[in-house]
Amino acid sequence: MHQNKAKMRWLSLLLVLAMLVSAQAATVSSVIPIGHAVGIQMRAEGVLVVRLDEVQTADGARCPAKEAGVAEGDLIVRVGGAAVASNDALQRQVAQAGGRSIALELLRDGARRTVTVTPCADRDGVHRLGVLARDSMAGIGTLTYVDPATGAYGSLGHGICDSETGVLLPLREGELRYAVVGSVQRGAVGEPGALQGDHAADRPVGIVRENTESGIFGTLTDDTLYAGLEAVPVADTAEIHTGEAAILANVAGDAVRRYSVQVVKIYPPEDTYGRGMMLRVTDQALLDQTGGIVQGMSGSPVLQDGKIIGAVTHVLVNDPTCGYAITIERMLEEMTNG
């Protein structure tokens, strides 16, 4: 009996050690900061309901989807028993049903449910459910880092959300494409600027596997974006301090340059909005070219004291010279847990 107890204690110890080794293996201590613009294209697992709209019928305004129990944020995965992967497929199913009731299979908070909805005809005779839906997205962002040992990358520093509702889009697959910045719409007070870029459909550089609150993650398939670049240590959140720092950004052509910034505020780890720090652009060259932080720069790596400390995420609408950044620790935690 004593031998059995000793054996159980030994097995428990081995299990704890195995868990510790696994946790250490998942820890990334250094990465290559990139800062290059990329085209991002992602597709949803179904069709996301981002807004419920009233349909103007001959008898007044109605919203069949809402009446049936559909809610904003629901993912429509099947219509009338058939899988739907695009908004066009959804519209075809509704048109074929005419005014007949159809079953919608929904995914909500990880659980599946089925509701029955009867489309209604608008004033032009087109049958509608009363939903605004999204099935994919395409845009430009910035690569933050890559783990040279695995090719795993992080980008954006924030999730891809619907522009109208703010709902995190359930995008699960897609690709990164090589991008070149053609022009910049300068930022101004009350009017965030943006990078205008072209991405080559015939030059994919990576696979997107996950869209999360802390960024998009996946694997790079083309190492030309970081070949010859050196890895830098990953900073612990406790090491980040106010003062001088730098960002790597691609705001013209395909050139990545280093620009000076100041870390002016550090937020607590439990910040409600996921902010890690506030930055102010101090580099006159960047201010002259962009006015500060603009859309498309999300993901630009932030460096301080020879380490990567985070990634640019948002610009302050009322002061484009300032913006927020997420900590690198938070991004890596999301990547290793994904």
C-alpha positions in Angstrom: 0.0 0.0 0.0 2.9 2.3 0.9 4.4 1.5 -2.5 1.2 2.4 -4.3 1.0 5.8 -2.5 4.7 6.5 -3.3 4.0 5.6 -6.9 1.0 7.9 -7.1 3.0 10.8 -5.6 5.8 10.1 -8.2 3.3 10.1 -11.0 1.7 13.3 -9.7 5.2 14.9 -9.6 5.9 13.8 -13.2 2.6 15.3 -14.3 3.4 18.7 -12.7 6.8 18.7 -14.3 5.3 17.9 -17.7 2.9 20.8 -17.3 5.7 23.1 -16.4 7.8 22.0 -19.3 4.8 22.5 -21.6 4.2 26.0 -20.3 7.8 26.9 -20.8 7.8 25.5 -24.3 4.8 27.7 -25.1 6.6 30.8 -23.9 8.2 32.9 -26.6 11.2 34.8 -25.3 12.2 36.6 -28.6 10.6 37.4 -31.9 11.5 39.3 -35.0 9.6 42.7 -35.2 8.5 43.3 -38.8 6.3 46.5 -39.3 5.5 45.7 -43.0 2.1 46.4 -44.4 0.1 43.3 -45.6 -3.2 42.8 -47.3 -5.6 40.8 -45.1 -8.5 38.7 -46.5 -10.6 36.5 -44.3 -13.8 34.5 -44.6 -16.4 33.7 -42.0 -17.7 30.2 -41.0 -21.1 31.3 -42.1 -23.0 34.6 -42.4 -22.8 37.0 -39.5 -25.9 39.1 -38.6 -24.4 42.5 -37.8 -27.7 44.4 -37.8 -31.4 43.8 -37.8 -33.2 46.1 -40.2 -36.9 46.7 -40.8 -38.3 45.8 -44.1 -40.7 48.4 -45.6 -43.7 46.4 -46.8 -47.0 47.4 -48.3 -48.5 46.9 -44.8 -45.8 48.7 -42.9 -42.4 48.0 -41.4 -41.5 44.5 -40.2 -38.4 42.6 -39.3 -39.1 38.8 -39.8 -35.7 37.8 -38.5 -36.2 39.7 -35.2 -39.8 38.3 -34.9 -38.3 34.8 -35.2 -35.7 35.3 -32.5 -32.6 36.1 -34.6 -30.2 38.5 -32.8 -27.4 40.7 -33.8 -24.1 38.7 -33.6 -25.7 35.4 -34.6 -23.9 33.4 -37.2 -26.3 31.8 -39.8 -24.7 28.5 -40.8 -27.6 26.7 -42.5 -30.7 27.8 -44.3 -33.5 25.3 -45.0 -31.0 22.5 -44.2 -28.4 23.7 -46.6 -25.0 25.1 -45.5 -24.4 28.8 -46.3 -20.9 30.3 -46.5 -21.7 33.6 -48.2 -24.2 36.4 -48.1 -25.1 35.6 -51.8 -25.9 32.0 -50.9 -28.2 33.3 -48.1 -30.0 35.7 -50.4 -30.5 32.9 -53.0 -32.1 30.6 -50.4 -34.4 33.4 -49.3 -35.4 34.2 -52.9 -36.1 30.5 -53.6 -38.3 30.3 -50.5 -40.4 33.2 -51.6 -42.9 33.8 -48.9 -42.6 30.3 -47.4 -41.2 29.8 -43.9 -37.6 28.5 -43.8 -35.5 27.1 -41.0 -32.3 29.0 -40.0 -29.6 27.2 -38.0 -27.8 29.7 -35.9 -24.6 29.7 -33.9 -24.8 31.9 -30.8 -22.3 31.9 -27.9 -20.9 28.6 -29.1 -24.4 26.9 -29.0 -26.5 25.9 -32.0 -30.2 26.7 -32.3 -32.8 26.6 -35.0 -35.5 29.2 -35.6 -38.2 29.4 -38.3 -38.6 32.7 -40.1 -41.1 33.8 -42.8 -39.5 36.3 -45.3 -41.7 39.2 -46.2 -41.9 41.1 -49.5 -40.7 44.7 -49.6 -42.4 47.4 -51.7 -40.5 46.1 -54.8 -41.7 42.6 -54.2 -38.3 41.3 -53.1 -38.5 38.8 -50.2 -36.2 39.7 -47.2 -35.4 38.6 -43.7 -34.5 42.0 -42.4 -30.8 41.4 -41.7 -27.6 43.1 -42.7 -25.0 40.3 -43.0 -21.3 40.0 -43.5 -19.4 36.9 -44.8 -15.8 38.2 -45.4 -13.5 41.2 -45.1 -10.5 42.6 -46.9 -8.2 45.4 -45.9 -4.7 46.4 -45.0 -2.8 46.2 -41.7 0.7 45.8 -40.4 2.6 42.6 -39.4 3.8 42.9 -35.8 6.2 40.0 -35.3 7.1 36.5 -36.3 8.6 33.7 -34.2 11.5 32.6 -36.5 11.5 29.1 -35.0 7.9 28.3 -36.1 6.8 31.0 -38.5 3.9 31.9 -36.2 3.0 35.6 -36.4 0.8 38.2 -34.8 -0.7 41.2 -36.5 -3.0 44.2 -35.9 -3.0 44.0 -32.1 -6.8 44.2 -32.1 -9.6 42.1 -33.6 -11.3 42.6 -36.9 -14.8 43.9 -36.0 -17.8 45.0 -38.1 -17.4 48.7 -38.7 -21.1 49.5 -38.0 -21.8 47.4 -34.9 -18.3 46.8 -33.4 -19.1 43.1 -33.2 -15.9 40.9 -33.5 -16.3 39.0 -36.8 -16.1 35.2 -36.4 -13.5 35.0 -39.2 -11.5 31.8 -39.0 -9.6 31.4 -42.2 -7.9 33.6 -44.7 -4.6 34.7 -46.0 -2.1 37.5 -45.9 -0.9 39.1 -49.1 2.2 41.2 -49.9 1.2 44.9 -49.9 2.6 48.1 -51.0 1.5 51.5 -49.6 0.6 53.8 -52.5 -0.6 56.9 -50.6 -1.6 58.2 -47.2 -4.8 60.0 -46.2 -3.4 62.3 -43.5 -5.0 62.2 -40.1 -6.6 65.4 -38.7 -8.6 66.2 -35.6 -11.9 64.4 -35.8 -10.9 62.6 -39.0 -8.6 59.6 -38.7 -6.3 59.1 -41.7 -5.6 55.9 -43.5 -2.9 54.1 -45.5 -4.0 53.4 -49.1 -2.4 50.2 -50.4 -2.5 47.5 -53.0 -2.1 43.9 -52.2 -1.1 41.3 -54.7 -3.6 38.4 -55.1 -0.8 36.3 -56.7 1.6 36.8 -53.8 0.3 35.2 -50.6 2.7 35.5 -47.7 0.8 33.8 -44.9 -2.2 32.0 -43.5 -4.7 33.5 -41.1 -6.0 31.1 -38.6 -7.7 33.2 -35.9 -9.3 36.5 -35.3 -9.2 37.5 -31.7 -9.6 40.6 -29.5 -5.8 40.9 -29.3 -5.1 40.6 -33.1 -5.0 38.1 -35.9 -2.7 35.1 -35.8 -1.4 32.4 -38.1 1.7 31.3 -40.0 3.9 33.0 -42.5 4.5 31.0 -45.6 7.0 33.5 -47.2 10.1 34.4 -45.2 11.1 37.3 -47.5 9.4 39.8 -45.1 11.8 38.9 -42.3 14.8 37.3 -44.0 18.0 39.0 -42.6 16.2 40.7 -39.7 17.3 40.0 -36.2 15.1 38.7 -33.3 14.8 40.9 -30.2 13.8 40.0 -26.6 10.2 40.1 -25.6 9.6 42.6 -22.7 7.7 41.7 -19.7 4.8 44.1 -19.1 6.5 45.2 -15.9 9.5 46.4 -17.9 7.5 48.9 -19.9 8.0 52.5 -18.7 7.0 56.0 -19.8 9.6 57.8 -22.0 11.3 57.3 -25.3 10.4 54.4 -27.6 10.1 53.7 -31.3 7.7 52.1 -33.8 8.5 50.3 -37.0 6.0 51.4 -39.7 5.5 51.1 -43.5 3.8 54.3 -44.7 5.3 54.6 -48.2 6.0 51.9 -50.8 7.3 48.8 -49.2 9.9 50.4 -47.0 9.8 49.8 -43.2 11.3 52.7 -41.2 11.9 53.4 -37.5 10.1 56.4 -36.0 10.5 57.9 -32.6 7.5 58.0 -30.2 6.9 58.6 -26.5 5.1 56.2 -24.1 3.0 58.7 -22.2 0.8 56.4 -20.1 0.7 52.8 -19.0 -2.6 51.1 -18.3 -3.2 48.3 -15.8 -3.3 44.7 -17.1 -7.0 44.5 -16.3 -7.9 47.6 -18.4 -11.5 47.2 -19.7 -10.6 48.3 -23.2 -7.5 46.1 -23.6 -5.2 49.1 -23.7 -1.6 48.5 -22.7 -0.1 52.0 -23.2 -0.7 55.4 -24.8 1.8 56.6 -27.4 2.6 60.1 -28.8 4.4 60.4 -32.1 7.4 62.7 -31.8 9.1 61.9 -35.1 8.7 65.0 -37.4 9.1 62.9 -40.6 6.2 60.7 -39.6 4.1 63.7 -38.5 4.7 65.4 -41.8 3.8 62.4 -43.8 0.8 61.0 -42.0 -0.2 63.5 -39.3 0.6 60.8 -36.7 -1.1 57.4 -36.4 -3.5 56.4 -39.1 -5.6 53.4 -40.0 -3.5 50.6 -41.5 -0.7 51.2 -39.0 -2.4 48.9 -36.6 0.1 46.2 -35.7 3.2 48.4 -36.0 5.6 47.0 -33.4 6.7 49.2 -30.5 10.3 48.9 -29.3 11.9 50.2 -26.1 15.3 49.5 -24.5 16.2 47.0 -27.2 13.0 44.9 -26.7 9.6 44.6 -28.3 7.0 45.9 -25.9 3.8 46.0 -27.9 1.9 47.0 -31.1 0.0 50.1 -32.2 -3.7 49.5 -32.2 -5.8 52.7 -32.3 -5.5 56.4 -33.0 -7.1 59.0 -30.8 -9.8 60.6 -33.0 -9.3 64.0 -31.5 -5.5 63.9 -31.6 -4.0 61.9 -34.4 -0.5 62.4 -32.9 -1.5 60.0 -30.1 -2.8 56.4 -30.1 -3.0 53.2 -28.0 -0.9 50.1 -28.1 -1.4 46.6 -26.8 1.4 44.9 -24.8 3.4 42.2 -26.6 2.9 39.9 -23.6 -0.9 40.0 -24.2 -0.5 39.3 -27.9 1.8 36.3 -27.3 -0.5 35.0 -24.6 -3.4 35.0 -27.1 -1.2 33.4 -29.8 0.0 30.5 -27.6 -3.4 29.9 -26.2 -5.1 29.8 -29.6 
